[in-house]
Structure formats: C-alpha cells, structure tokens
Amino acid sequence: MRIGLDVMGGDFAPDAIIEGAVDSLKHFSADNKLVLLGDESSILRKLEVMKISPSSFEIVHTSEVIEMGDHPAKAFSQKKDSSISVGYRMLKEATLDGFCSAGNTGAMLVGASYTVNVIPGVFRPALATKIPCINGRDSVILDVGLNPDCKPDVLLQYGILGTLYAKFVLEIENPTVGLLNIGEEETKGTTDIKAAYELMKEHPGLNFRGNIEGNKLFHENMTDVVVCDGFVGNIVLKQAEATYTLMKKININHPFLDRLNFENVGGTPIVGINANVVIGHGISKRKAIMNMILQTKAVVHANLAQKIIEAI
C-alpha cells in the first residue's frame, strides 16, 4: 500500500504535516509506504530537526504550491508541479493507492474531476464522514459539503454510496439508511426530499428506515447511513465541531465528546470517484494529520473506490 501525502497543503504546512506523518508511521506495516509530496529541502530540514531518517518515507519533490486562497481550477491547471497536481497524477498512473491533503479543498475536488474522474454512473460525488453515536458505534453522513443542492436521484444514490461506505469501511453487514428531514412523516420536507423518500423506499438495495430528524443524530437509534444534501450536511458537521469546542470551554469532558473532535477523525473521503482520496480540514495540526493519513489507509484497505465501481 502506497499513500501519498500533500506536505504543502494546510494552514500549518509543512511542519505540522510532517509531524503528523512521522506519528502515523507506528501504524504502518512493512508493506506500507507513506509518500511525501512537497518541497524536498523543507521536508529534509524538518526530519533532521525531528531526528527521523528520510528513508522512513519516499519523498517526491514538487516545486509549486497551490495556496489556500488560489482559484481552484486555475491553480490546478497552471501549477502542474504542485503537490496536489503531482499527487493526482500519481494516483492516475497507479503509483499511489491513496492520496490525502489538508490543502485547497477546491483544488482537490477539481483534481478528482479532471484526473481520476467520476465513476461512470455516479451523478455527483459526495464528501462522506463518520458521525459518532452515543452507544460507541459510528455512522456515516453524506454529503457534508460538496453539493449544496441535490435532486432526488442524487440523494437516492447517496444512500447507495453511504451503504457501501458503511459496509466496507465501518464493516456493518446490512447498514440502515435514513433521510435527514424536518419530520419523520413521509409527507414532510421539500418537494425534492419527498420525491427522494419515495425513490429510497422503493429501492431494493437499500435498508431504508425512513426519515430521520436532527434530534435523533448521535443517539443510539441513529441509522447507520444519514443522507442529506451538502448544505445541510455541512451545517451538521460544523455544529458538531462547535459543540465539542463549547463543551471543552466550559470544562465538560466525556469520551463521547472527544469523538466529535475533528482531529480524531482526520479527514473526509470523496466517494464516487475512481480513486481513494481523503480531504482534511485546513486548520489541521499534528494529530489531525496523523488521523487523516490513517483514514486514507482505512479507505484503501477497504478498497472502497473499486467496491463502488463494481456496485454502480
């Protein structure tokens, strides 16, 4: 297994990225290799400070950086020797099994669309992330920010993509699926949500349990898959982050709250493309970067992209 890491992406790059990479090594076996993509002199200098042998990694030098404020499409096309562009090129050439970055999210999404491409039959890829339940298990929610406005057939397909993620990454045998809505009744919601309900109810491949309200999230009876558009999903994700931050500020500590900490999740996979790609939070530091790498490792181990290709 070869995982590529964008060393130059993120608010605290390259130092925090390299620190997280070093921390992840203890979770790698002999047949795993972490490939660092970025400015070689910066990488070597940081490894020397940390007293880590460069031979612990494979280093691919890149001479350009897609900055966080760059226009995604323009930067990706013009900065061909950036760590993001080179990472996607290596994915396409199959010299990497997975790629992750906490850098420019837009550029990562452009790279997915224009290099490894969307899986034929997938209407729109989605960002999928784990959402914790109070009873210790994890569910998956999608989309959490890629597509803010989704038609019914897209929401149906998110139910399928989420089921595959829950089955192969979370190892849930027959995942239950819920449609996030303002009420449990099938007559509730917008026109698109009500139409999506009918499609999901009739689909033989989904273990559909109907609508799920926001007050059921994080509870033990939350479905294994929660489907919503990217607008709603991103609000849920950011609210969970805010809850964690507020609880810590007033000195409330509980193991469940730690599972709301984005640093413990690390990154969000793009599902529906022909490769294993994970996007991290731009403010990621050492711990979050390590977990982003481990999330990528889990997605590669599950062979998620290939499983989706076969299913779609």
SELUMDO-55703 format. One record per residue (C-alpha): residue in one letter; chain; x, y, z. Coordinates in steps of 0.5 Angstrom, whole numbers, plus 500, padded with zeros to 3 digits. Example, Ala and Ser with C-alpha at 12.3 -4.5 7.8 and 13.67 -1.06 7.14 Angstrom:
BEGIN
{rec 'a', 'A', {525, 491, 516}}
{rec 's', 'A', {527, 498, 514}}
This chain:
BEGIN
{rec 'm', 'A', {500, 500, 500}}
{rec 'r', 'A', {503, 507, 498}}
{rec 'i', 'A', {499, 513, 501}}
{rec 'g', 'A', {501, 520, 498}}
{rec 'l', 'A', {501, 526, 503}}
{rec 'd', 'A', {501, 533, 501}}
{rec 'v', 'A', {506, 536, 505}}
{rec 'm', 'A', {505, 543, 503}}
{rec 'g', 'A', {497, 544, 504}}
{rec 'g', 'A', {494, 547, 510}}
{rec 'd', 'A', {495, 553, 515}}
{rec 'f', 'A', {500, 550, 519}}
{rec 'a', 'A', {504, 547, 513}}
{rec 'p', 'A', {510, 544, 512}}
{rec 'd', 'A', {512, 543, 519}}
{rec 'a', 'A', {505, 540, 522}}
{rec 'i', 'A', {504, 536, 516}}
{rec 'i', 'A', {511, 533, 517}}
{rec 'e', 'A', {510, 532, 525}}
{rec 'g', 'A', {503, 528, 523}}
{rec 'a', 'A', {507, 524, 518}}
{rec 'v', 'A', {512, 522, 523}}
{rec 'd', 'A', {507, 520, 528}}
{rec 's', 'A', {503, 516, 523}}
{rec 'l', 'A', {509, 511, 522}}
{rec 'k', 'A', {508, 507, 528}}
{rec 'h', 'A', {501, 505, 525}}
{rec 'f', 'A', {504, 503, 518}}
{rec 's', 'A', {507, 495, 517}}
{rec 'a', 'A', {513, 494, 513}}
{rec 'd', 'A', {509, 493, 506}}
{rec 'n', 'A', {506, 500, 507}}
{rec 'k', 'A', {510, 506, 505}}
{rec 'l', 'A', {508, 514, 506}}
{rec 'v', 'A', {510, 518, 500}}
{rec 'l', 'A', {511, 526, 502}}
{rec 'l', 'A', {510, 530, 496}}
{rec 'g', 'A', {513, 537, 497}}
{rec 'd', 'A', {519, 542, 498}}
{rec 'e', 'A', {525, 537, 499}}
{rec 's', 'A', {529, 542, 503}}
{rec 's', 'A', {524, 543, 507}}
{rec 'i', 'A', {522, 536, 509}}
{rec 'l', 'A', {529, 534, 510}}
{rec 'r', 'A', {530, 540, 514}}
{rec 'k', 'A', {524, 538, 519}}
{rec 'l', 'A', {526, 531, 519}}
{rec 'e', 'A', {533, 533, 521}}
{rec 'v', 'A', {530, 537, 527}}
{rec 'm', 'A', {526, 531, 529}}
{rec 'k', 'A', {532, 526, 528}}
{rec 'i', 'A', {528, 522, 524}}
{rec 's', 'A', {531, 518, 518}}
{rec 'p', 'A', {529, 521, 511}}
{rec 's', 'A', {529, 513, 509}}
{rec 's', 'A', {523, 512, 513}}
{rec 'f', 'A', {519, 516, 507}}
{rec 'e', 'A', {519, 516, 500}}
{rec 'i', 'A', {520, 524, 498}}
{rec 'v', 'A', {517, 527, 492}}
{rec 'h', 'A', {520, 534, 490}}
{rec 't', 'A', {515, 539, 488}}
{rec 's', 'A', {517, 546, 486}}
{rec 'e', 'A', {510, 549, 487}}
{rec 'v', 'A', {505, 550, 492}}
{rec 'i', 'A', {497, 551, 491}}
{rec 'e', 'A', {496, 556, 496}}
{rec 'm', 'A', {489, 556, 500}}
{rec 'g', 'A', {487, 563, 497}}
{rec 'd', 'A', {488, 561, 490}}
{rec 'h', 'A', {483, 560, 485}}
{rec 'p', 'A', {482, 552, 485}}
{rec 'a', 'A', {481, 551, 477}}
{rec 'k', 'A', {486, 556, 475}}
{rec 'a', 'A', {491, 554, 480}}
{rec 'f', 'A', {491, 546, 479}}
{rec 's', 'A', {491, 547, 471}}
{rec 'q', 'A', {497, 552, 472}}
{rec 'k', 'A', {501, 550, 478}}
{rec 'k', 'A', {503, 543, 475}}
{rec 'd', 'A', {509, 541, 479}}
{rec 's', 'A', {505, 543, 486}}
{rec 's', 'A', {504, 537, 491}}
{rec 'i', 'A', {496, 537, 489}}
{rec 's', 'A', {497, 536, 482}}
{rec 'v', 'A', {503, 531, 482}}
{rec 'g', 'A', {499, 527, 488}}
{rec 'y', 'A', {493, 526, 483}}
{rec 'r', 'A', {498, 525, 477}}
{rec 'm', 'A', {501, 519, 481}}
{rec 'l', 'A', {494, 517, 483}}
{rec 'k', 'A', {492, 517, 476}}
{rec 'e', 'A', {498, 513, 474}}
{rec 'a', 'A', {497, 508, 480}}
{rec 't', 'A', {504, 509, 483}}
{rec 'l', 'A', {499, 511, 489}}
{rec 'd', 'A', {494, 507, 492}}
{rec 'g', 'A', {491, 513, 496}}
{rec 'f', 'A', {492, 521, 497}}
{rec 'c', 'A', {491, 526, 502}}
{rec 's', 'A', {491, 533, 503}}
{rec 'a', 'A', {489, 539, 508}}
{rec 'g', 'A', {490, 544, 503}}
{rec 'n', 'A', {486, 548, 498}}
{rec 't', 'A', {479, 544, 498}}
{rec 'g', 'A', {477, 547, 491}}
{rec 'a', 'A', {483, 544, 488}}
{rec 'm', 'A', {483, 537, 491}}
{rec 'l', 'A', {476, 537, 488}}
{rec 'v', 'A', {478, 540, 481}}
{rec 'g', 'A', {484, 534, 481}}
{rec 'a', 'A', {479, 529, 483}}
{rec 's', 'A', {474, 531, 477}}
{rec 'y', 'A', {480, 532, 472}}
{rec 't', 'A', {485, 527, 473}}
{rec 'v', 'A', {482, 520, 476}}
{rec 'n', 'A', {475, 522, 474}}
{rec 'v', 'A', {468, 521, 477}}
{rec 'i', 'A', {466, 514, 477}}
{rec 'p', 'A', {461, 512, 471}}
{rec 'g', 'A', {454, 512, 473}}
{rec 'v', 'A', {455, 517, 479}}
{rec 'f', 'A', {451, 523, 478}}
{rec 'r', 'A', {455, 527, 483}}
{rec 'p', 'A', {461, 525, 488}}
{rec 'a', 'A', {460, 527, 496}}
{rec 'l', 'A', {464, 528, 502}}
{rec 'a', 'A', {463, 523, 507}}
{rec 't', 'A', {465, 523, 514}}
{rec 'k', 'A', {464, 519, 520}}
{rec 'i', 'A', {459, 521, 526}}
{rec 'p', 'A', {459, 518, 533}}
{rec 'c', 'A', {453, 515, 536}}
{rec 'i', 'A', {453, 515, 544}}
{rec 'n', 'A', {453, 508, 544}}
{rec 'g', 'A', {460, 507, 542}}
{rec 'r', 'A', {459, 506, 534}}
{rec 'd', 'A', {460, 510, 528}}
{rec 's', 'A', {455, 512, 523}}
{rec 'v', 'A', {457, 516, 516}}
{rec 'i', 'A', {453, 522, 514}}
{rec 'l', 'A', {454, 525, 507}}
{rec 'd', 'A', {454, 530, 503}}
{rec 'v', 'A', {458, 534, 508}}
{rec 'g', 'A', {459, 540, 503}}
{rec 'l', 'A', {461, 538, 496}}
{rec 'n', 'A', {454, 539, 493}}
{rec 'p', 'A', {449, 544, 497}}
{rec 'd', 'A', {443, 543, 492}}
{rec 'c', 'A', {441, 536, 491}}
{rec 'k', 'A', {436, 533, 486}}
{rec 'p', 'A', {432, 526, 489}}
{rec 'd', 'A', {436, 521, 484}}
{rec 'v', 'A', {443, 524, 487}}
{rec 'l', 'A', {440, 523, 494}}
{rec 'l', 'A', {438, 516, 493}}
{rec 'q', 'A', {445, 515, 490}}
{rec 'y', 'A', {448, 518, 496}}
{rec 'g', 'A', {444, 513, 500}}
{rec 'i', 'A', {447, 507, 496}}
{rec 'l', 'A', {454, 510, 497}}
{rec 'g', 'A', {453, 511, 504}}
{rec 't', 'A', {451, 504, 505}}
{rec 'l', 'A', {458, 502, 501}}
{rec 'y', 'A', {462, 506, 506}}
{rec 'a', 'A', {458, 503, 512}}
{rec 'k', 'A', {459, 496, 509}}
{rec 'f', 'A', {466, 496, 507}}
{rec 'v', 'A', {470, 502, 512}}
{rec 'l', 'A', {465, 501, 518}}
{rec 'e', 'A', {464, 494, 517}}
{rec 'i', 'A', {457, 494, 518}}
{rec 'e', 'A', {454, 488, 515}}
{rec 'n', 'A', {447, 491, 513}}
{rec 'p', 'A', {447, 498, 514}}
{rec 't', 'A', {441, 502, 516}}
{rec 'v', 'A', {439, 508, 512}}
{rec 'g', 'A', {436, 515, 514}}
{rec 'l', 'A', {434, 521, 510}}
{rec 'l', 'A', {435, 527, 514}}
{rec 'n', 'A', {429, 531, 515}}
{rec 'i', 'A', {425, 536, 519}}
{rec 'g', 'A', {420, 531, 521}}
{rec 'e', 'A', {419, 523, 521}}
{rec 'e', 'A', {413, 523, 517}}
{rec 'e', 'A', {414, 522, 509}}
{rec 't', 'A', {410, 528, 507}}
{rec 'k', 'A', {415, 532, 511}}
{rec 'g', 'A', {420, 536, 507}}
{rec 't', 'A', {421, 540, 501}}
{rec 't', 'A', {419, 537, 494}}
{rec 'd', 'A', {426, 534, 493}}
{rec 'i', 'A', {426, 531, 500}}
{rec 'k', 'A', {419, 528, 499}}
{rec 'a', 'A', {421, 525, 492}}
{rec 'a', 'A', {428, 522, 495}}
{rec 'y', 'A', {424, 519, 500}}
{rec 'e', 'A', {419, 515, 495}}
{rec 'l', 'A', {426, 513, 491}}
{rec 'm', 'A', {429, 510, 497}}
{rec 'k', 'A', {423, 507, 500}}
{rec 'e', 'A', {422, 503, 493}}
{rec 'h', 'A', {430, 501, 492}}
{rec 'p', 'A', {431, 494, 494}}
{rec 'g', 'A', {438, 495, 495}}
{rec 'l', 'A', {437, 500, 501}}
{rec 'n', 'A', {436, 498, 508}}
{rec 'f', 'A', {431, 504, 508}}
{rec 'r', 'A', {428, 506, 515}}
{rec 'g', 'A', {425, 513, 513}}
{rec 'n', 'A', {426, 520, 515}}
{rec 'i', 'A', {431, 522, 521}}
{rec 'e', 'A', {430, 528, 525}}
{rec 'g', 'A', {436, 532, 527}}
{rec 'n', 'A', {434, 531, 534}}
{rec 'k', 'A', {436, 523, 533}}
{rec 'l', 'A', {443, 525, 531}}
{rec 'f', 'A', {448, 522, 535}}
{rec 'h', 'A', {443, 518, 539}}
{rec 'e', 'A', {444, 510, 540}}
{rec 'n', 'A', {438, 509, 535}}
{rec 'm', 'A', {441, 514, 529}}
{rec 't', 'A', {441, 510, 523}}
{rec 'd', 'A', {448, 507, 520}}
{rec 'v', 'A', {448, 512, 514}}
{rec 'v', 'A', {445, 519, 514}}
{rec 'v', 'A', {443, 522, 507}}
{rec 'c', 'A', {443, 530, 506}}
{rec 'd', 'A', {445, 535, 501}}
{rec 'g', 'A', {452, 538, 502}}
{rec 'f', 'A', {449, 545, 505}}
{rec 'v', 'A', {445, 541, 511}}
{rec 'g', 'A', {451, 536, 512}}
{rec 'n', 'A', {456, 542, 513}}
{rec 'i', 'A', {452, 545, 518}}
{rec 'v', 'A', {451, 539, 522}}
{rec 'l', 'A', {459, 538, 521}}
{rec 'k', 'A', {460, 545, 524}}
{rec 'q', 'A', {455, 545, 529}}
{rec 'a', 'A', {458, 538, 532}}
{rec 'e', 'A', {465, 542, 532}}
{rec 'a', 'A', {462, 548, 535}}
{rec 't', 'A', {459, 543, 541}}
{rec 'y', 'A', {466, 540, 542}}
{rec 't', 'A', {469, 547, 543}}
{rec 'l', 'A', {464, 550, 547}}
{rec 'm', 'A', {464, 544, 552}}
{rec 'k', 'A', {471, 544, 553}}
{rec 'k', 'A', {471, 551, 554}}
{rec 'i', 'A', {466, 550, 560}}
{rec 'n', 'A', {470, 544, 562}}
{rec 'i', 'A', {466, 539, 561}}
{rec 'n', 'A', {470, 532, 559}}
{rec 'h', 'A', {467, 526, 556}}
{rec 'p', 'A', {470, 520, 552}}
{rec 'f', 'A', {464, 521, 547}}
{rec 'l', 'A', {465, 529, 546}}
{rec 'd', 'A', {472, 527, 544}}
{rec 'r', 'A', {469, 523, 538}}
{rec 'l', 'A', {466, 530, 536}}
{rec 'n', 'A', {473, 533, 535}}
{rec 'f', 'A', {475, 533, 528}}
{rec 'e', 'A', {482, 532, 530}}
{rec 'n', 'A', {480, 525, 532}}
{rec 'v', 'A', {477, 524, 525}}
{rec 'g', 'A', {482, 527, 521}}
{rec 'g', 'A', {479, 527, 514}}
{rec 't', 'A', {473, 526, 509}}
{rec 'p', 'A', {474, 521, 504}}
{rec 'i', 'A', {471, 523, 497}}
{rec 'v', 'A', {466, 518, 495}}
{rec 'g', 'A', {464, 517, 488}}
{rec 'i', 'A', {471, 518, 484}}
{rec 'n', 'A', {476, 513, 481}}
{rec 'a', 'A', {481, 513, 487}}
{rec 'n', 'A', {482, 513, 494}}
{rec 'v', 'A', {482, 521, 496}}
{rec 'v', 'A', {481, 524, 503}}
{rec 'i', 'A', {481, 531, 505}}
{rec 'g', 'A', {483, 534, 511}}
{rec 'h', 'A', {481, 541, 515}}
{rec 'g', 'A', {485, 547, 513}}
{rec 'i', 'A', {487, 548, 520}}
{rec 's', 'A', {489, 541, 522}}
{rec 'k', 'A', {495, 540, 526}}
{rec 'r', 'A', {500, 534, 528}}
{rec 'k', 'A', {494, 530, 531}}
{rec 'a', 'A', {489, 531, 526}}
{rec 'i', 'A', {494, 530, 520}}
{rec 'm', 'A', {496, 523, 523}}
{rec 'n', 'A', {489, 521, 523}}
{rec 'm', 'A', {488, 524, 516}}
{rec 'i', 'A', {493, 519, 514}}
{rec 'l', 'A', {490, 513, 518}}
{rec 'q', 'A', {483, 515, 515}}
{rec 't', 'A', {486, 514, 508}}
{rec 'k', 'A', {490, 508, 510}}
{rec 'a', 'A', {483, 505, 512}}
{rec 'v', 'A', {479, 507, 506}}
{rec 'v', 'A', {485, 504, 501}}
{rec 'h', 'A', {485, 498, 506}}
{rec 'a', 'A', {477, 497, 505}}
{rec 'n', 'A', {478, 498, 497}}
{rec 'l', 'A', {473, 503, 497}}
{rec 'a', 'A', {473, 506, 490}}
{rec 'q', 'A', {473, 499, 487}}
{rec 'k', 'A', {468, 497, 491}}
{rec 'i', 'A', {464, 503, 489}}
{rec 'i', 'A', {466, 502, 482}}
{rec 'e', 'A', {463, 495, 482}}
{rec 'a', 'A', {457, 496, 485}}
{rec 'i', 'A', {455, 502, 481}}
